[in-house]
Amino acid sequence: MAHSSGGKGCEDNRRMSVLTSEAVVLRTWPVHEADLIVSFFTRDYGRVRGVAKSALKSRKRFGGALEPMTQARAWFAERPRQELVRLDQLEILRSPLSAPVDAVRLAVLSFYAELLDEALPERDPQETVFRLLGSVLDQTTVEQPWMPLTYFQLWMTRLMGLLPDVAHCTVCREPLTAGQISFNTLGDGLFCAVHRNGNSSALSVDSWLLAQRMLRAPASAFAAEAWPRRRAQDLRRFTLQALERHLERKLRSAEALARLGA
């Protein structure tokens, strides 16, 4: 019996696929005494969840690589008949802690992580989303947190198929006119003055024009612009409502950002 069991274990080891990919750590959860479950977003395999054995006891294999939004090269093994992979190693490419950190930047990074972990299907490569995340991480600094946050929310809304035509009224399809555009909490879309309802909020001219520009240019194109906290606040509220309607839940990181004035 022991010989048979060992043979089966060896067979499982031979069938185990060892994979590697560029990845970004999203979130971690403790399990058992010293292990961590890690959710990480890979360029080649999409969002993956795996077990990092003894990660809480020994820092040797992972070091500081398990911090959310750490960009790393990941090595992991798919185990037969098991949903979780075995996460063997993370080699840091870029740490979020290598740049100055404050409460706002941490909250923005947490928002990226939570939205991706909640919105992305497992094991579904999302190259465009991966490139989007890389571009906003490059721009998310203590001095400039609000622009990349706005860009990320807008583009995630679009890539998830939740962004309406920003140039026309959702109801009548007539071209929208600057200064008369609204959105509401009950449904997706932008509305003209005729189809505005009692639950509507105005979308400012600056935010409307900005959304159209952002959909045509990379995040780096906006890096030099002045971006106080209040700029595009209504655009962030509009896209957040669409994202949370789709997820059917409130994002805790969005509530933290709201307390910080986002």
C-alpha positions in Angstrom: 0.0 0.0 0.0 2.8 2.4 0.9 4.5 1.7 -2.5 1.3 2.4 -4.3 0.7 5.7 -2.5 4.3 6.9 -3.2 3.9 6.0 -6.8 0.8 8.1 -7.1 2.6 11.0 -5.4 5.4 10.8 -7.8 3.0 10.7 -10.7 1.3 13.9 -9.4 4.7 15.6 -9.2 5.5 14.7 -12.7 2.2 16.1 -13.9 2.6 19.3 -12.0 3.2 22.2 -14.4 5.8 24.8 -13.3 5.0 28.2 -14.7 6.5 31.7 -14.6 5.2 35.1 -15.5 5.5 38.7 -14.7 3.0 39.4 -12.0 1.5 42.0 -9.6 0.6 41.0 -6.0 -3.0 41.9 -5.2 -3.9 40.6 -1.8 -2.9 38.0 0.8 -4.7 36.0 3.5 -3.2 33.9 6.3 -4.1 30.2 6.3 -3.0 27.5 8.8 -0.2 28.7 11.1 2.4 30.1 8.7 1.0 29.9 5.1 -0.5 32.7 3.0 -3.0 32.5 0.3 -1.9 35.0 -2.4 -4.0 36.5 -5.1 -1.7 37.8 -7.9 -2.4 39.1 -11.4 -0.1 37.6 -14.1 0.6 38.9 -17.6 0.4 35.5 -19.1 -2.2 33.6 -17.1 -4.5 36.3 -15.7 -5.5 36.4 -12.0 -4.3 33.4 -10.0 -4.5 32.3 -6.4 -1.9 30.2 -4.7 -0.4 29.1 -1.4 2.9 30.5 -0.3 4.1 27.9 2.2 5.6 29.1 5.5 5.6 32.6 4.2 4.9 34.0 7.7 7.7 32.0 9.2 10.5 32.5 6.7 11.2 35.7 4.7 13.9 34.0 2.7 11.9 33.0 -0.4 9.6 36.0 -0.5 11.2 38.8 1.4 9.0 41.9 1.0 7.5 40.6 -2.3 4.1 39.9 -0.8 3.2 43.6 -0.3 0.1 44.5 -2.4 1.0 46.1 -5.8 4.5 44.6 -5.8 5.6 43.9 -9.4 7.5 40.7 -9.6 8.5 37.7 -11.6 6.5 34.8 -10.2 7.2 31.0 -10.3 4.3 28.8 -9.4 3.1 25.2 -10.0 -0.3 24.0 -11.0 -1.3 21.0 -8.9 -3.5 18.3 -10.3 -7.2 18.5 -9.1 -6.5 21.6 -6.9 -7.8 25.1 -7.4 -4.9 26.8 -5.7 -1.4 26.8 -7.3 1.8 26.4 -5.3 3.6 29.7 -5.2 7.3 28.9 -5.1 9.0 32.3 -5.6 8.6 36.0 -6.2 11.5 38.0 -7.5 10.8 41.7 -7.0 11.0 43.9 -10.1 9.5 46.9 -8.4 8.2 47.5 -4.9 5.5 50.1 -4.1 7.6 50.8 -1.0 10.6 52.0 -3.0 8.9 55.4 -3.5 7.5 57.7 -0.8 4.2 56.6 0.8 1.4 58.4 2.4 -2.2 57.6 3.3 -3.6 58.7 0.0 -1.1 56.8 -2.2 -1.6 53.7 0.0 -5.4 54.0 -0.5 -5.1 54.4 -4.2 -2.9 51.3 -4.5 -5.4 49.4 -2.3 -8.1 50.4 -4.7 -6.3 49.1 -7.7 -5.7 45.8 -5.9 -9.3 45.4 -4.6 -10.9 46.2 -7.9 -8.7 43.8 -9.9 -9.2 41.0 -7.4 -13.0 41.4 -7.4 -13.5 42.1 -11.1 -11.1 39.9 -13.0 -12.1 36.3 -13.7 -9.6 33.6 -12.6 -7.1 32.2 -15.1 -8.2 34.6 -17.9 -5.3 36.5 -19.5 -6.0 40.2 -19.6 -3.1 41.8 -21.4 -4.7 45.2 -21.9 -5.6 45.4 -18.2 -2.1 44.3 -17.2 -0.6 47.1 -19.3 -3.1 49.6 -17.9 -2.1 48.7 -14.4 1.6 49.1 -15.2 1.0 52.5 -16.7 -0.9 53.8 -13.7 1.5 52.3 -11.2 4.3 54.3 -12.9 2.3 57.5 -12.4 0.9 56.9 -8.8 3.0 59.1 -6.6 2.6 61.0 -3.4 2.6 64.2 -5.5 0.2 62.9 -8.1 -2.3 60.3 -6.9 -5.6 61.6 -8.3 -4.8 61.6 -12.1 -3.8 57.9 -12.3 -6.7 56.9 -10.1 -9.1 58.7 -12.4 -7.4 57.2 -15.5 -7.6 53.7 -14.0 -11.3 53.9 -13.0 -12.3 55.3 -16.4 -10.4 52.7 -18.4 -11.4 49.7 -16.2 -15.0 50.8 -16.7 -14.4 50.8 -20.4 -12.5 47.5 -20.5 -15.3 45.8 -18.5 -17.8 46.9 -21.0 -19.6 49.3 -18.6 -18.7 52.6 -20.1 -21.5 54.1 -22.3 -20.9 56.3 -25.3 -19.7 59.5 -23.6 -20.6 61.7 -26.6 -24.3 60.9 -26.8 -27.3 60.7 -24.5 -28.0 57.1 -23.4 -31.8 57.5 -23.9 -32.3 59.6 -27.0 -28.8 59.1 -28.6 -28.6 62.9 -29.4 -25.2 64.5 -29.0 -24.5 65.7 -25.5 -24.0 69.4 -24.9 -21.2 70.6 -22.5 -22.7 72.0 -19.3 -25.9 70.0 -19.6 -24.7 66.4 -18.9 -25.7 64.3 -16.0 -25.5 60.7 -14.6 -27.5 59.0 -11.9 -27.1 56.3 -9.2 -29.8 54.0 -10.6 -28.4 53.1 -14.0 -25.6 53.3 -16.4 -25.1 56.1 -18.9 -24.9 59.9 -19.5 -28.0 61.9 -20.0 -28.9 65.1 -21.8 -30.9 67.9 -20.1 -34.2 66.5 -21.4 -33.6 63.1 -19.9 -32.1 64.1 -16.6 -34.1 62.8 -13.6 -34.3 63.5 -9.9 -31.5 61.1 -8.9 -29.0 62.8 -11.3 -25.7 64.5 -10.6 -24.0 66.9 -13.0 -20.9 65.9 -14.9 -18.7 69.0 -15.3 -17.5 70.3 -18.6 -13.9 69.7 -17.6 -14.6 66.1 -16.6 -16.6 65.4 -19.7 -13.9 66.7 -22.0 -11.2 65.0 -19.9 -12.9 61.6 -20.2 -12.8 62.0 -24.0 -9.1 62.9 -23.9 -8.2 60.1 -21.5 -9.8 57.5 -23.8 -7.5 58.6 -26.6 -4.1 59.1 -24.8 -1.8 57.2 -22.4 -1.7 58.1 -18.7 1.7 59.6 -19.1 0.2 62.3 -21.3 -1.5 63.8 -18.3 1.4 63.6 -15.9 2.5 67.3 -16.2 -1.0 68.7 -15.7 -2.1 70.2 -12.4 -4.4 67.8 -10.6 -5.8 69.0 -7.3 -8.0 66.5 -5.4 -11.2 68.0 -6.6 -10.4 67.8 -10.3 -12.5 65.1 -12.0 -14.0 64.1 -8.6 -17.4 63.8 -10.4 -15.9 61.6 -13.1 -14.5 59.3 -10.5 -17.9 59.1 -8.8 -19.6 58.3 -12.1 -17.2 55.5 -13.0 -17.1 54.1 -9.4 -20.9 53.8 -9.4 -20.8 51.8 -12.7 -18.1 49.5 -11.3 -19.9 48.9 -8.0 -23.2 48.3 -9.8 -21.5 45.6 -11.8 -19.8 44.0 -8.8 -23.0 44.3 -6.7 -21.0 45.4 -3.7 -19.3 48.5 -2.3 -15.5 48.6 -2.5 -13.9 49.1 0.9 -10.9 50.9 -0.5 -13.3 53.3 -2.2 -14.8 54.1 1.2 -11.3 54.8 2.5 -10.6 57.1 -0.4 -13.9 58.9 0.3 -12.8 59.6 3.8 -9.6 61.1 2.4 -11.6 63.4 0.2 -11.5 61.5 -3.1 
